[in-house]
Amino acid sequence: MNILFVHSTCFNPYKGGVERVTDILTKAFLNKGHNVFYLNLYKQKEPQNYKSPVLIYFFPEEKIDSAINRKFYHEFLLEHHVDFVINQSGNFEDSKLFLDVPNKWIKTISVLHSDPLLNYRYLSKEVLCLRNNKKIEYLKLLLRFILFPKIKRDYIRRRKVHFDYLFCHTDSVCILSRTHINSINKVYNGNEKEKICLIANPCAFLPDCGTSKKRQLLYVGRITKGEKRPDRLLKIWSFLYKKYPKWNLMIVGDGEQRPILERKAKNMERVNFVGFSDPVPYYKESAIFCMTSNFEGFPMVLPEAMSFGVVPLAFDSFPAVSDIIIDNKNGFLIPPFSIKQYVKKIEILINNDSIRQEMAQEGVKMVQNYSVENIVRQWEILFYRLKK
């Protein structure tokens, strides 16, 4: 089989979950004898230590609706005899380009790496808040409050338009959690729901809980203002670092908000920013993993951390989180978006080694459900079903 992964940006596994999942699947598909290609919309400077397992190709322009891109794409698919296009941007507008294939023999699979509703459940947190202390901002906030019902209606309308297009132009819509079906039902009322298939993300790491742990909290992910919200973690840390001077906070990742957070962290102690890096050494040495996102799809970092015996905390703000974290058993789910409760649960783990170790062991057991072998088998079943 000739398999093409398409996405806006490159699949550097150190940059995020989508990228890491693609890297894992690519290497597994290659081992199975398949051919794999990457095609991306935007060229980015990649770290020198990143070596792609396959050739990376780029669209000639960075426009989704470019006629030049579409011509290039059709020729690329035919020249490389592509059997399957795996669209890793299934939730977003890039799909309009990635799903435009020249014939029906090329099968398309759109993966929803985020909840289909994205941040809709907590839209008020983003819209109905003061963005600065200027007088004009208070008037803008009042206007946003008045318009908020319309903002919500427009949001759902745009989601419906997107999913009508997606289901019409793709052969299979891959969700990462059964809980995402409820979200799809809110934005798609068509008769092609038989296209939905469930394949979770794989965890490539073998369970390893043997390394002695440092007194360390860990964040792994993009440092962005959107869904990830690592700024919340600094607020959480501000309540902890003086009370627990032997503990430190490690932040692995990068993004446009990093300089802002680094400036805020100067007023605190023992906060370390290490940029994009292989997270494995930090998983091995950390005791507690902190996720502070508004929403996710099926976040890879949770089972990855748990496979190394790192106990996770996350806000109970997206459906799939309960597939991974069983509250009070292998981690903690925090009511969205209570900083007070988050701090309280971290303190339980800091002050009780036995509870932390029991949860770590439960997490190691759980992640075995997401082995690469199991997930790749499900992908191959999907390939053969679509080719019938």
N, C-alpha and C positions, 0 to 999 in steps of 0.2 A: 504494500500500500504506500502511496505517496501522500504525505500529510503536510499541510501548510498551516502554521499558526500565524494569525494576523492580530495586530494590536497597534495602538497609537505609538507607543514607545518600546524601546528595546527590552528584551527579556533577561536583563541582568538580575540574577537571583538574589543579590544583596540589596536590591532596591525595594522589594515589596512582595506581598503574597502571590499576586497574579504571576509575577515574574518567576518566583521560586517554584510555583506549581508547574509552570510551563517547562522550566529547566528539568524538573524531576520527571515529568511525563516524556519529554523529548529523549532523555537518556534511556528510559525504560523502553520506549518505542524502537529506538535504535538497536537495543539489545535483542528485541524481538524480530529484527530483520526488516523493519519498515524504513522508508526514506522520509526525512523530515526537513522542512524549510521554514525560515522565519521571514516575514515581510512586515515592515513597520512604516508608519506614516512620518514620524519625526526622527531626524538624526540627532543624537545626543553624544556628547563626549563620554566615553566609558572609561572607568578606572583601568589602569594598566594591568592590574591583577585579574581582570575578568577575561576569560577565554570562552567564547561561545562554542557549544558542542556541534553546531551546524553553521552553514553559511547564512549570513544576514543580508537581506535585500531591503531596498527602500523604494517607496513610491517617488516618482520624480518631483512631485509638488506636495505641499502640505495642506491642500484644500480637499475637503471631503467630496465636494461636488465637482471636482475638476474633470473635464472631458479627457485631458491628457492622462490622468491617473487611471481612469476607467479603461482606456485603450491599452495602457501598459499592463494593467491587472489582467485583462482578458488574454493578452498575449502570454503573460507569465504563466497563468494557469494551464494554458494549452501546451506551451513549450515544455513545462516540467511535468506534464501528465498528472496533474494533481487529482487525487481521488476524493480527498476530504479537506475542506476548509474549516478550521476550528477558530471561530471568531471569539476572541477573548475580551471583546468590548460589547458583549450582548446587551448590556444595560444602557448603552450610550449611542450618540448620533453617528459615530464612526461606522456603525453597522450598515448604514445606507451605502457606503462604499464597499465594505468587506463582503456583503451578501450579494453583490451584483456580479454573478458568475455567468459565463457565456453559454452554458448548456446544462441540461438537467442531469447529466451523468456525473457532474461534480456535485457532491453532497456537502451541504453546509450545516454546521453545528454551532449554535450560539450559546455561549456559557454566560450565565448570570452570576458574576462574582460578588455582587452586592444584593441586598434585599431589593426586589422589584420596585418597592415604594421608596427606595433610597431613604432620604431624611424626612419624609412626609410626617411621620408620627411625632416628630419633635421640631416641626417647622417653626412653631411659636418661639422656641428657644433661640432661633437664629434671627427671626424677623422682629419679634417684639422685645427688643433689648436696646439699651442705650449704647451707641457705638463710640461716643465721646461725650464730653461735658459741655459742649457749646450749646448756646440757647437755641440755635436753629435745629439742633438734633432733637430737642424735646418736641418741637413742632413736627418734625419728620416722623418721630415715633408715634405721635397722635394720628398722623395720616396713615401710617402703616397699620395701626390698630383698627382704624375705620375700614381700611381696604382689605384687612386680613381674610375675611370670608371669600372675597374674590380671588385673592392670592392662592388660597387653598384650592378653589375650583379650577383655576388656571393650571395649577400644578398637576392635578389629577387628569385634566384634559390632555396635557402634553404627554403624560405617561400613557394614556390610552392610545393616543396617536402613535406613539413609539411602538407599543406592543401589537397594535394592529398591523403595522408594517413588519415587525419582527416575525410574527407567526406566519404571515403571508409569504415571506421571502426566505425562510430557513426550513431545513428538513427536520431539525430536532432542536428543541430548546432545553438545554441542560441546566438544572438547578442543583444547588449544593446541599439543600436541606429540604425535607418534606414540609417544613413550616412555611416555605416560600410559596407554596400553592395557594394559601390564603391571600397572600399579597397579590399574586397574579389574578385571582378571582376578582379583585377590586379594580383592576385596570384592563382586563381583557375578558370580553363576553362572547368571543367568537367560538366557532365550532371545530377548532383545530387543536384542542388541548391534548389530543392523543399524541401530539408531538413532544410533550413534556417527558423528560427522563431525569432520573435522580442518580447523580454520581458525585459523591463527596470528593473533597480534595485529599490527595495522598500525603502521608507523613513519611519522609524518607529515612528518618533516623531510627535506629534500633533502640529499644528501651535501655536507658543507662542512668541508673540512680546511684551509682557507686561513688562518685566523686564527693569529697567533703565540701560542704557549702560555706561560702562566705556569708557574712551578714550583709546581704546585698539585695536591693530591689532592682528590677530590670524592666526597661521598656525597649521594645524592638519595633520599628516601623517608621513610616515617613513622618517628618516633622512639618506638618501642614495645618492650616487653620480650619480645613473643611471637616471631614468626618472623623479624623483621628484624634484631634484635640489633646495633644500632649501637654498643652498649657495647664490643663486640669491637674496633671500629675505634679507639676511644680507647686500648685496651690496645696495639694495633699501633702507634699513633702515639707511645706512650710510649717505644718502642724507636728511634724515628726522629728526633724533633724536635731533639734535642741534636746528633745526628750530621750532620744536614742543615739548618743554620740558614737557608738561603735558600728552603726549601720551607715551604708552609703547608697546612692542612687546612680545607676548606670543607664545612659540613654544611647542606644545604638540605632543610627539612622540619620537621615539628612532631609533637607527641604527648605523652602523659602522662609519658614518661621524660625529656623535655628538661630540666627543672630539675635532675634528678639528674645527668645527663651534664654539664650546664654547671658544676655544682659540682666534679665530677671534673676537668673540663678546666682549672679555675683553677690546678691544680698543673702545668700544661704551658704551652707557648707556641704562639702562632700557630694557634689553633683558633677558627674563626668559625662561629657559629650564625646563620642568616639567616631561619629560619622558613619557612612556606609561601610559595613564590615561583615565578615562571616560571623553570624550570631552564635555559632556552636560553642566557642570558648566561654562566652558569657552565659549561655544556658547551663553549661556544666558547673559554673562556680556560683550562680545566683540561687537564692532561696525562695524569692517571691517574684511573680511576674504581674505587671500592672498594665491592663488595657483600659483606656479612657475614652474610647470612640463613641460618637453618636450612633453610628450604625456600621455594620459589616455584612459580608455575605456569609462565608465560612472561613473565618480568619485562621490562616495557617499557623500563625505564631502561637496560638493556644495549644494545639496538640504537640507542636514542636517543643515548646517549653516543658509541657507535661511529660514528654518522653524522657526528659533529663531530670525529672523529679522536682521541677520548679512549680510551686503552687500558684495558680492563677486567680486573679480578681478581675472582674469586668462589670460594667453597668449592664443591667438586664434590659437593654434598649433595642435589641434586634432579635428576631425569633430564633435564629440558628445557634445563638450562644448556649441555649439550654440543651442542644445536642451534644455539646462538648463539656460544659461545666455543670455538674450536678451539685446544686447549692448545698453547702455544709458537708459534702462528701469528698469531692476532689478539688474543691475550690470554693470561692464565694461569688455570688451574684448580688450586685448592689442596686438598690432602687435608683432609677435615673433621676437626676444626676446628683445624688447626695454626696457631697464631699465629706460631710460629718460621718456618714455611715461607712464610707470607703476607709477613712482614717481608723474608725473603730475596728473594722475587720482586719486591717493590716496589723493593728496592735495585738489582736488575738493571736495572729501567726508569729509575731515577734516575741511575744511573751510565753508562748506554749510550744516548745520544741516537739513534744509528743504529738500534738494535733497537727502540726505542720508536716511531720514525717508520715503520719497516717494518710493525710490527704495526698502527699507526694506519691505514696505507693498506689493509692487508688487511681491517680492520674496515669501512672505508668501502665496499669492494667487496661484502662479505657482506650488508649491511643493505638493499641494493637488492632483495633477494628479498622484503622485507616492505613494499613500496610500498602506499600506500592504494588505488590503482587495482586492484592485483592482489587485495588482500584483500576489497574491496567487491564485486568481481566474483564471488568465491566465496560471499559472503553472498547475493547476488541469485540465484545458482544454487540455493542451499539454499531460499530463499523459494519459488521457482517449483516446485521438486520437492515441497515439503510441500503446496502448494496444488493439486497434480494430483488 
